[in-house]
Amino acid sequence: MPYLTIEKKAKIFTDFGGIAANTGSIEGQVALLTERINHISDHLKINKKDFSSQRGLMMMVGKRKRLLTYLSKHDLTGYRSLIEKLGLRK
């Protein structure tokens, strides 16, 4: 069973992007990437030699960083609220 079901994705985009159909919103994309990053991080704690997943994790972290940089340049208040909601950059 996949860890990220259609209902869970819709809930993430509803919570962060406004509506479930708004899959292009930066906030929703960052929230979805954060969910995937947390899942793969837990996987890598158990499977330390899974280097292909480790590479995928680094790519996702880089993508999330680029999206957050874009958001901080265009909507600083939205950026700060998103970081607070997701618990990033403590």
Buried (B, 14 or more C-beta within 10 A) or exposed (E): EEEEEEEEBBEBBBEBBEEBEEBEBBBBBBBBBBBBBEEBEEBBEEEEEBEEBBEBBEEBBEBBEEBBEEBBEEBEEBBEEBBEBBEEEE
